C-alpha cells in the first residue's frame, strides 16, 4: 500500500528527496511519519506531518536539515534531506498513522511501507 522511494548513495553534505506513495490513495486523512533504522540499531522517528500538512514535527537529529511535506492530490509525502551526514545512513520507511496526526511512537501507525536505503559516505 505504501511505497518509499528515492534513496541512494550520497556523499556527506549532499541532498536526497524521498517519496512515500500510497497506491490505494487512502492516507489523505491520516498523519504520516518517516522512520529510519540503521544496522544494529532500533527504529527511530525522523519526521511526521498531519493530514493537512499544516503541522510537522522532527527528531532533533534532523531538525533544520530535513523537511517533510505532502501532496494529498498525489497521495504522496516527501522527505527532503539536506546536508546529509554519515549517521543518516539507514533504511527509511514511511507509515500512515491511525489518526489525522503524526506521532513519534511507531505503535500509533497502522500501515507501513517497504523502506528505501539511504547511504551517506564521508
FITI-433274 format. One record per residue (C-alpha): x negated, y negated, z negated; residue number from 1; residue in one letter. Coordinates in steps of 0.001 Angstrom, whole numbers, plus 524288, in hexadecimal, padded with zeros to 5 digits. Layout:
SITE_X_Y_Z_NUM_A
...
This chain:
SITE_80000_80000_80000_1_X
SITE_7F534_7F67E_7FC7E_2_X
SITE_7E89C_7F5F5_80414_3_X
SITE_7DCAA_7EE0C_8009D_4_X
SITE_7D332_7EA52_80B63_5_X
SITE_7C83F_7E0F4_80E67_6_X
SITE_7BD61_7E699_80635_7_X
SITE_7AF9A_7E85A_80AEC_8_X
SITE_7A146_7E616_80876_9_X
SITE_79D3C_7D831_80592_10_X
SITE_79132_7D149_8008F_11_X
SITE_791CE_7C9D2_7F3E1_12_X
SITE_7976C_7BC5F_7F5F6_13_X
SITE_79FF3_7C0C3_80125_14_X
SITE_7AEB1_7C136_80281_15_X
SITE_7B910_7CB49_80576_16_X
SITE_7C7BD_7CAC6_8066E_17_X
SITE_7CF75_7D69B_80223_18_X
SITE_7DD63_7D91F_80663_19_X
SITE_7E7E5_7E125_7FFCB_20_X
SITE_7F2F7_7E4B8_808D9_21_X
SITE_7FFE2_7EA90_804D2_22_X
SITE_80463_7F2B4_8104C_23_X
SITE_811CB_7F4AA_80A73_24_X
SITE_81365_7E60F_807FE_25_X
SITE_8183E_7E82E_7FA33_26_X
SITE_80F51_7DFF4_7F1BC_27_X
SITE_813F2_7D251_7F53F_28_X
SITE_81B2F_7D1A0_7E832_29_X
SITE_81001_7D71E_7E03C_30_X
SITE_8037F_7D251_7DA77_31_X
SITE_7F744_7D7E7_7E0BD_32_X
SITE_7EA22_7DA59_7DAA9_33_X
SITE_7DC8D_7DD9F_7DF5F_34_X
SITE_7D456_7E6E5_7D754_35_X
SITE_7C6D0_7EC65_7D95F_36_X
SITE_7BF3D_7F817_7D4B4_37_X
SITE_7B0A1_7F992_7D586_38_X
SITE_7A9EF_806E5_7D465_39_X
SITE_7A979_80B56_7C64E_40_X
SITE_7B1DB_80012_7C19B_41_X
SITE_7C007_7FE67_7BE13_42_X
SITE_7C994_7F7D2_7C725_43_X
SITE_7CA5C_7E954_7C47E_44_X
SITE_7D3DA_7DE9D_7C7F0_45_X
SITE_7CEF5_7D4CD_7D1E7_46_X
SITE_7DA34_7CBCE_7D586_47_X
SITE_7E8F8_7CB5B_7D5BE_48_X
SITE_7F394_7C32A_7DBF8_49_X
SITE_801FF_7C1D5_7D914_50_X
SITE_80C9E_7C4CF_7E2E6_51_X
SITE_80DA4_7B725_7E856_52_X
SITE_7FF2B_7B4B1_7E863_53_X
SITE_80057_7A8D7_7DFA8_54_X
SITE_7F8AE_7AE70_7D465_55_X
SITE_7EC49_7B65F_7D43D_56_X
SITE_7E2B9_7BB5C_7CA36_57_X
SITE_7D4A3_7BFD9_7CAF5_58_X
SITE_7CAA7_7C785_7C371_59_X
SITE_7C05D_7BEA1_7BD98_60_X
SITE_7B5EB_7C573_7C59C_61_X
SITE_7BBDD_7C0FC_7D27F_62_X
SITE_7C242_7B41F_7CECA_63_X
SITE_7BDD3_7A95A_7D7DF_64_X
SITE_7B8C1_7B2FE_7E1FF_65_X
SITE_7C4BE_7BB06_7E59D_66_X
SITE_7D204_7B629_7EA23_67_X
SITE_7DE5F_7BE38_7EAFE_68_X
SITE_7E97F_7BA53_7F3F3_69_X
SITE_7F528_7C096_7FA75_70_X
SITE_7FD79_7BF9B_8069B_71_X
SITE_80A6B_7C628_803B3_72_X
SITE_80EE1_7C4BF_811C3_73_X
SITE_8039C_7CDB6_81562_74_X
SITE_804B6_7D60F_80912_75_X
SITE_7F65B_7D38D_806C9_76_X
SITE_7EE44_7CF14_7FB3E_77_X
SITE_7E078_7CA1D_7FD40_78_X
SITE_7D474_7C96A_7F4CA_79_X
SITE_7CA8D_7BF9B_7F99E_80_X
SITE_7BD63_7C2A8_7F385_81_X
SITE_7B28D_7B89A_7F430_82_X
SITE_7A4D8_7B805_7EE9E_83_X
SITE_7A4C0_7C6C5_7ED3D_84_X
SITE_79B9B_7CCD0_7E356_85_X
SITE_7961A_7DAA7_7E27F_86_X
SITE_79E7D_7DCDE_7D667_87_X
SITE_7AA87_7DB0C_7DEF5_88_X
SITE_7A778_7E819_7E55F_89_X
SITE_7B318_7F114_7E356_90_X
SITE_7BEE1_7F745_7E991_91_X
SITE_7C986_7ECF0_7E9F0_92_X
SITE_7D7C2_7F110_7E92A_93_X
SITE_7E477_7E9A0_7E947_94_X
SITE_7F0A5_7ECDA_7E1B8_95_X
SITE_7FEC9_7E88D_7E122_96_X
SITE_80394_7E4A9_7D3B6_97_X
SITE_80FF7_7E99F_7CD6A_98_X
SITE_814AB_7DBB4_7CC1D_99_X
SITE_813D4_7CED2_7D33A_100_X
SITE_80770_7CB75_7CBD3_101_X
SITE_7F9C2_7D0BE_7CC72_102_X
SITE_7F327_7D620_7C066_103_X
SITE_7E563_7D96D_7BC49_104_X
SITE_7EA1D_7E6B2_7B7A4_105_X
SITE_7EA05_7F1BD_7C1BB_106_X
SITE_7F527_7F868_7BA76_107_X
SITE_7FE5F_7EDAC_7BEF3_108_X
SITE_7FC88_7F119_7CD53_109_X
SITE_804BB_7FB10_7D469_110_X
SITE_7FECA_7FCC1_7E1E2_111_X
SITE_7F07C_7FD8B_7E523_112_X
SITE_7E9EB_7FCDA_7F24E_113_X
SITE_7DE02_803F9_7F706_114_X
SITE_7D21D_7FBC5_7F428_115_X
SITE_7C7D7_7F5A2_7FCA2_116_X
SITE_7B951_7F601_7F996_117_X
SITE_7B202_7E957_7F770_118_X
SITE_7A347_7EA47_7F67B_119_X
SITE_79AE7_7DE6A_7F3AA_120_X
SITE_78C4B_7DF70_7F562_121_X
SITE_7828E_7D6A6_7EE82_122_X
